[in-house]
Every structure is written in C-alpha cells, then in structure tokens.
Amino acid sequence: MKYPRIIIDLSKIEANARVAVEAGREHSINIIGVTKACLGAPEVGRAMLAGGVAGLSDSRVSNLRRLRSAGLPGQLMLLRLPMLSEVDDVVELADASLNTSPDVIERLGQAAAVTGRRHGVIIMVETGDAREGVTPAGVAPLAVAAEMADGVDFLGVGTNVACLTGCPPSAVNLELLAEAAHVAAETIGRPLAVVSGGNSSAWRLLREGGLPEEVNELRLGEAILLGRETAEGTHIPEMLEDAFLLEAEIIESLPGRNGHHIAALGLQDTAVDDLIPLDPGWQVVKGSSDHLVLRRDTDPSPIGSTIVFRPGYQSLLRAMTSPFVEKHYV
C-alpha cells in the first residue's frame, strides 16, 4: 500500500448530494454539483449525479474534458470566466459558462456557430465578494449583448459570495441579484431560465427558506464533498463529513522528544494546516514541503504506522490535485 493516500467514499458523496437535492427541491432550486476540488474526477461526478444533481460544474477546462471523456450524462458548466485563448475548448466541452465580458461572449458565440453548437451564458453580478461580476448597473447592456450574440443562449444571472473576501450571503446582497434578474428580464423581454444564487455558503439560507424567490439554482461543492457550509465553516448536521480521509505514514518516532513524530506528508501533498486528525491524541505542529511534524501526548506510534486525517476544503483540493497522493475510491 502506498502513502500518502486519500480514501474517497463515493456512497457518502452520493448521500450528501441526495440531501442537497432534496433541500433544493423544497424551494424549487436546482443543485449543480461542483467537482473542482477533485480535479474533475469522473467517479466523484458520477456519485453526485447518482445523488440527483441537475448538472456538474468545474473551474478548469481540463477537468471538464475528464468529465466529458468519461461519458457522464447531463449538463456541464465552466465556473471560471472563460479565457479568450480557450473559447474553442469551452464551447466544445461546456454547455454553459459564467461571463462578465461582451467580447468573450461574442467570441464564444462565434466558436459555437462555427461548430453548429449553442453555448449558454450566465452573467455574473458582483454583490459584495469582490471577486468576479459586473455591477447591477452593468447587467442590462451585457444582457443585450448576450441575447443578440449568434450561437449564444442567454440563460440568466448568477453571483458568488463568501469566496474571496468572505462576504457571507445575506438577504441584502442576494436581493441585488434578484433585482439584476428583473432588470435583465425586462431588458430582453422574457423570463430568465437561471438565477444562480451562489455556493455552499448559501446552505443556511436555503434550509431556512431565506433565499429570494427568484433564485432557482445553487452551485454546491464543499457541502456535498465535506458536509460543510462555507459561510461559518460549520458542519451540516444532515450530511456526512468523512467522505474523504487522508492517510499518511509515520517516518520518525523518537523517544525523549515530548511526543515528537514526523509523517511523510507535506506542502507538495496537501494544505497541512487544514488537517484534522481523527484521533484527538494527535496534534499538528507544523509542515514543510515534505514533512509534517506532529505531537502525540499518549502512547507513541511506531515508524511505519499510519495517521488518518479528515481534510478541510483546501487540504482536499491540494491532495486531490497532487500527483504524490494516491487516490483510492471505495
């Protein structure tokens, strides 16, 4: 057996997806599964789809290619704004993408028209997180550009919160999205198909019925993968937290050093400060590129033994994208 390795329980991912989908169904909200923390692993995408998500999304074109090549059914969405240099691949691999530029929208339409395809466009609206998005005042002209572009289907509007600055979703900032949806619909003279209200940070609002009635879609990654909402970083009681477990091997255990141990796990493998040992007797001290220093106040663990962690989102992302971490699906 090779270490470090991450064990991925697909049945738990499917179970979490079912909880999310049912919660969305109660409020007529579609759930889109986000696979970007898992390098677009088809196994993970398939588990999300088995749990009933309406489609899959990822931030990298190469990850979408993995999902598409695996023959997974359903719609694929590109989460990151398309680069001009990749519009041909975006149109080939994604059914829709998030956008803020009329130039990119036009180029997407041209690429789609050449191949006989149509590409869905969602306009992102800035509502407080300061990442991507036009101001609400900029929605109307962009909606016109998307509606008029050849090869493009203007689907609607979306927003992102609690990602860059940590601005949490609220009735105030999501009302900005709702207003933008109304402006866009009035501008083009028809209802919007999609009003995408954000990510796993919106879970509490979803559960409490606090999302604006215009919102009909959420994009969930961390909630489904780790059973956590991201506004406060808390566990979602209805979901499982241990769909992913990261194992590392002890390579140093010396007597007389106050419980000092070293595991063969470092920054090239994962985000070491985002790991939670399953055994509370372990304490993470510090990590370097290749080593993780730990302390164990109870009985020492011999060289060759293993320690198991529950990863947070950043450590999951790093572990799933590291070539040094074995991936084991169960």
N, C-alpha and C positions, 0 to 999 in steps of 0.2 A: 504494500500500500504506500502511495506517495503522499507526502505532505509538503507544504500546507494544502489543504483541500477544503472545498466548500460543498456541503451537502444540501441539495435542493429538493425539498419535498413538494412535488407537483400537486399532490392531492390537497395540501394545505393552501397552496396558491389558488386552486380551483374553488376551495371552500370559501376563502376570503372574497373571491370575485363574486360568488353567489350572494354573499351578504351585501356587497356593494350594489349589485344589480337590483336586488330586492328593495334596498333602501331607495334607490333611484326610481324604481317603478312606482313606489308610493306617492311620488311627487311628479310623475311623468317626465323623468330626467334620464336620458341615455348615459350609460357609463362607457367611457373609452379606456381601455387598458393601456398603460404606459410601460414599455419594455426597455427603456433606455438604460436603466440601472443594471440590466442583464445582458448588455451587448447585443440586444435584439435576439436573444436565444429563442429559436422556434419552439423548444419544449415549454418555455415559460409562456410564450404567446398562445400556444395550443391549450395550456391549462386555463389561461384567462378566458379564452373563447369557450371552453367547456363550461366555465362558470357563468356564461351568458353575456359577456360584454358585447357591446354593439360594434366594436372595431378595435384596432390596435394602433398605437402611435409611438413614434420614436424620433429622436432629435438628429440622428445620423443616417445619411443615405445608405451607407454600407450596412447598417443594421436593418434598414428596410429591405435591402437586397437579400439578406439572410432570411427574413420572414417570407418574402415573396418567393424565393427559390425553394423554400420548404413546402410550398403549395398550400399555405394556410388560407382558409376561406375568409371572406369579409373584407371590409374597407381598411386601408392603411393611410395614416396621416403623418406628414412630416411636422414635428413640433417646433423645430428651429426655423427661423426665417430663411428662405432659400438663398443661397449664394448665386449670383449671376452665372458663375462658372459651372454650376451644377444643374441648371434648369432642365436640360435634356434628361438627366437621370431622375430628377424629381418627378417629371411628368411620366416617365416610364414606370417608376416604382410606387409612387404615392397617388392615391385617389384625390387627396386634398392636402393643402398646406396652409400655414399661418403666414400672413403677409402684412406689410406696412408700406410698401413701395409701389407706386404706379408703374415704374419702369420694370420692376421684377414681374409684376402681374402681366404686363404686356408681353414680356419675353416668355413667360410660362404659357400664355395663350398661343403664341406663335409656335412654340415647340409642340404643343398639343395638337394644333391644327395640322401641322406637317405630318403627324403620325395618325391622324384621324381620331385622336382621343379628345376628351374634355377633362379639364382639371378643375377641381373645386377649390375655391379661395375663401378663407376666413380672415377678416380684417381684425387685427389685434388692437385693443384700445387700452391706453395707459390709465390705470385707475389708482395709482399710488405706489406700486412696487419699484418704479423707475427702471424697469428692465426694458422690454420691448413694448411698442404700442404707440399709435397716434393719439393726440388729444381728442376728446369728444368733438371739438370743433372741426377736426380734420377728417371726420368719418364720412360726411356727405360727399365731398369730391372724390374720395377714394372709392366709395360705393358706386358712384357713377362710372369711374374708370373700370372697376371690376365687372360691372353689369354690361358695359359696352365692349369689352375685350373679346376678340374672337378666340374660340377654344376654351373659354373660361366659364365656369358656373359659379356665380357669386352666391355662396351658401349662407353667410351671416357674419357675426362678430363674436369676438372672444376676448378674454383678459387673463392675466397671470398675476397672482399676488403671493406674498409670503415666500419669495424665492431669492431675490437679490437683496433687498433691504429688510426683509422680514415683515413688511407691512401686512397685517392679517386681513382676511376677508371680513367685510362688515356690510351692514345694510347700506351704509353711506357709499362705499366705493363700488359695490355691486349695483347700486341704483344708477351710478354713472354709466355702467354697462347697459342697463335696461334702457336708459334714455338714448344712448347711442344706437341701440337696436331700433328704437322707434324712429329716430332720425333717418337711419339707413332705409328702413322700410318705406317711410313716407317719400324719401328721395327717389327711390326706384319704382314706387307704386305697387309693391307687392309684399306679402309677409316674408320674413326670413325663415329659412329652414333650420338654422343653427344659431343658438345663443349660448356660447360655451363659457361657463361661469368659473373656470379655474381648476385647481388641482386638489390634492389631498388635504390642503389646509381648509377647504370648504366643508369638510365632513360634518363638523358640528352643526353648521348652518343647515346642511342637508337633513340631518337627523331631526333637528328642531323645527323644520319647515320654515327656516328663515331666509331662504333664497328668494329673490324676486321671481314672480310667476313667469316672467319672460325667459328665465334660464331653463334650457332643456337639455343641457349636456355638461358633464364634468369629465375631466381627464385625470384618472387616478393611477398612480404608480406606487408610492410608498404605502398607501393604505392597503392595497391588495397584496403587496410583496411582504411587508413587515407588520401589518396590522396596526399602523400608527397614523395619526393625523399630524400635519406639519405646522399648524398654527401655534400650538403649545408643546408639540413633541410628545404627546401622551398616547398611551395605548388605547386602541378602540376595543371596548370590552367584548363586543360580539365577534372579534376577529382573532386569528392566531398570530402570535409574534415569532414563532420559531420555524417558519417555512425555510429559512436559511440558517445553517450552522457552520461556523468556520473552525476547522481543527488545525492545530499546529503541534509540532514535536519539540520536546524539551531537549536541548543540546548541551546545557550546562546546569549542574546542580551540585554546588559545593557546600560542604558543612562549614559552620562557623561564619557565615556571611549573612546572618539575620534573614533567612528565608529566601535568599537571592537565587533566582533561576533565569535562564535565557531560553527563549523559544526561537526556532528558525522561522521568523516571520518579521517582515519589516515594511518600510515605506514603499518598496517596489512591489509589495503584495497587497497592501490594504492601507486604510487610514487607521493607524494604530490607536489614536486617541478616541476612536469611535467604537471601541470594542467592549462588550460586557461579558466577563467570564460567567459561564453557567454556574460554576462552583464559587460561592461567595467568599471562600477562603483565599482566592487569588486576588491580587491587586496589581493592576497595570501600572508600572513605574514610568517607563519611557521607551521609545523606539528609535532605532536608526534605520538606515536603508535596508539592512538585512537581519537585524536582531531586535527582539522585543524583550526588554528586561521586566521581570515580574517578581513579586514578593508573595510568599506563602507563609503565613504565620502558624499554620497547623503542620501536619506531617509533611516532610519534603517529598517531592516527586522525583523518581529516578530518571536518569538520561534514557531517552527512548520512549518515555511515556508521553501522553498527549494531553493537551488542554483544549477545551471547547469554548467558543465564544458565540454570543449572539451579536451579529453585526448591526450597526446603525446604517442609515442610508448611504453615507459617504464611504464607510468601510465596505459595504456591499458593492457599491459602484466600482471601487478600486479593485476589489477581489475578483469580481466577475470580468473585469477588463484586463487583469494581469495575466500574462502568459505563464507565470510561475505558480499559479494556483490551480490545482486540479479541480475540475467540475464533476460532481457525482450526483446524478439525478436518480431519485427514488420515487 
